[in-house]
Amino acid sequence: MCSENSSNILPEPPEELKSVSAELAGKIRKKIALKGPLPFSEYMEMALYEPGLGYYSAGLQKFGAGGDFVTAPQLGNIFARCLARQIDQVSTWLSTHGSGHYEIIEAGAGSGMLAADLLLALEQDHPPARYSILERSAYLRQEQKETLQRLVPHWLEKISWLDEPPAENWQGVFLANEVLDALTVERFCLEDDGISQLQVIDGPEGFEWHKGSCPSAMQEKVRSVISGLEHEPAAGFRSELNASLPAWLKSVTGSMEKGIAIFIDYGYTRSDYYRPLRSDGTLICHYRHRAHGDPFMWPGLTDISASVDFTALAEAADACKLAVSGYTTQAMFLLGCGVENILIEFEPLPDKERLKMNNQVRRLTLPGEMGERFQVMALSRGLDEDLSDNLQGFSFSDLRYRL
Ligand SMILES: C[S@@+](CC[C@H](N)C(=O)[O-])C[C@H]1O[C@@H](n2cnc3c(N)ncnc32)[C@H](O)[C@@H]1O
């Protein structure tokens, strides 16, 4: 996600939104009074997903100019058209080596724009048999339905919303753009004499950080992540750990019999993630196109996310028998998918339109924009090596050796 405003001053929310946030804060306070200091993952869960009040559950605009941040599908259809080329390569193979048809499952579909643009890009040559959306937020499901009704009404009967990943086997493509960063994380701090868990308490000025004792399972995970790093971080280093990632990946890809799962998100390899220079971790919050680092400010009105440890994703893939078929930056992935050929198609357009398209490509690919902060990883199951090691999106650059 990107913020469009460089100012650090956060605008004051209107009174009615402040009262929604106060109601959620009251619920979190009650939980702390009942259970004691909360592990950060529990605070983040409530701040993002508490029914009716959490950031993703409440009915506030999140995406685009009138929301809090911009994601790649909000910029225009070029991102989807590139992804469609990658999907096309896999679906062509599945049409002769699989059941003959393929499906797309998208997790966390946001406003529904990616789904709409992908279906428009694929419908002529290689339409999927079904497009399913795995979405936690009831509010966003409704927004997705409205977007799809407006842009691709002829597809509606082949689109469905899932509460759970499918139990029966399927073949095709699983997609998650900026979903991993929205999964809840734990926070820890390295101490001279061990590891503490960063928890949330209710202080006189609002929620505060508290160093609590770290459960032994979490200590073990932190140790295994930190040990072996080239630059081992010192005492005082704080960061995040997504302990639920392996179980989540297993649940969403468990029934994918043949196909690829594509994850696009901001993140790093493990050695970059836990570099001493990131001594306060990667947590980032978005409110009205301002990025800040305080997850306790306006709970429920502010998005909270953490960067993705792509080495952890590769390890989780290994544990559920998925092959890591490619890893690169978003810019290189889009080039591999032929973004420059898509741009050539716009040459006959009037200058104003063409400039708009060029601008879209710049935002998607420049290093200071989404081009390098965002990474793409493809995981595969049941494909020929010939295909799984030669996915089009990774033909320009494949950084698997860095994981
Ligand atoms: C940052 S938004 C990204 C939205 C969209 N993919 C885009 O690129 O615009 C995160 C999305 O993930 C959804 N989400 C978060 N956790 C999820 C989970 N465990 N399963 C499915 N969706 C989830 C949120 O409700 C939201 O739709």
PDBQT file of the ligand as one rigid body, heavy atoms in Angstrom, charges set to zero:
ROOT
HETATM    1  C1  LIG A 501      -4.611  -4.321   2.484  1.00  0.00    +0.000 C 
HETATM    2  S1  LIG A 501      -6.098  -5.051   1.991  1.00  0.00    +0.000 S 
HETATM    3  C2  LIG A 501      -5.689  -5.527   0.329  1.00  0.00    +0.000 C 
HETATM    4  C3  LIG A 501      -6.894  -5.571  -0.550  1.00  0.00    +0.000 C 
HETATM    5  C4  LIG A 501      -6.680  -5.956  -2.023  1.00  0.00    +0.000 C 
HETATM    6  N1  LIG A 501      -6.080  -7.245  -2.177  1.00  0.00    +0.000 N 
HETATM    7  C5  LIG A 501      -5.929  -4.905  -2.781  1.00  0.00    +0.000 C 
HETATM    8  O1  LIG A 501      -4.816  -5.164  -3.195  1.00  0.00    +0.000 OA
HETATM    9  O2  LIG A 501      -6.460  -3.800  -2.945  1.00  0.00    +0.000 OA
HETATM   10  C6  LIG A 501      -6.172  -6.573   2.887  1.00  0.00    +0.000 C 
HETATM   11  C7  LIG A 501      -7.360  -7.460   2.539  1.00  0.00    +0.000 C 
HETATM   12  O3  LIG A 501      -7.169  -8.743   3.146  1.00  0.00    +0.000 OA
HETATM   13  C8  LIG A 501      -8.377  -9.135   3.820  1.00  0.00    +0.000 C 
HETATM   14  N2  LIG A 501      -7.964 -10.146   4.812  1.00  0.00    +0.000 N 
HETATM   15  C9  LIG A 501      -7.222  -9.984   5.911  1.00  0.00    +0.000 A 
HETATM   16  N3  LIG A 501      -7.013 -11.156   6.547  1.00  0.00    +0.000 NA
HETATM   17  C10 LIG A 501      -7.611 -12.097   5.793  1.00  0.00    +0.000 A 
HETATM   18  C11 LIG A 501      -7.748 -13.511   5.895  1.00  0.00    +0.000 A 
HETATM   19  N4  LIG A 501      -7.233 -14.180   6.922  1.00  0.00    +0.000 N 
HETATM   20  N5  LIG A 501      -8.420 -14.157   4.927  1.00  0.00    +0.000 NA
HETATM   21  C12 LIG A 501      -8.956 -13.489   3.882  1.00  0.00    +0.000 A 
HETATM   22  N6  LIG A 501      -8.880 -12.146   3.739  1.00  0.00    +0.000 NA
HETATM   23  C13 LIG A 501      -8.224 -11.470   4.678  1.00  0.00    +0.000 A 
HETATM   24  C14 LIG A 501      -8.926  -7.812   4.307  1.00  0.00    +0.000 C 
HETATM   25  O4  LIG A 501     -10.259  -7.885   4.709  1.00  0.00    +0.000 OA
HETATM   26  C15 LIG A 501      -8.708  -6.966   3.052  1.00  0.00    +0.000 C 
HETATM   27  O5  LIG A 501      -9.670  -7.247   2.056  1.00  0.00    +0.000 OA
ENDROOT
TORSDOF 0
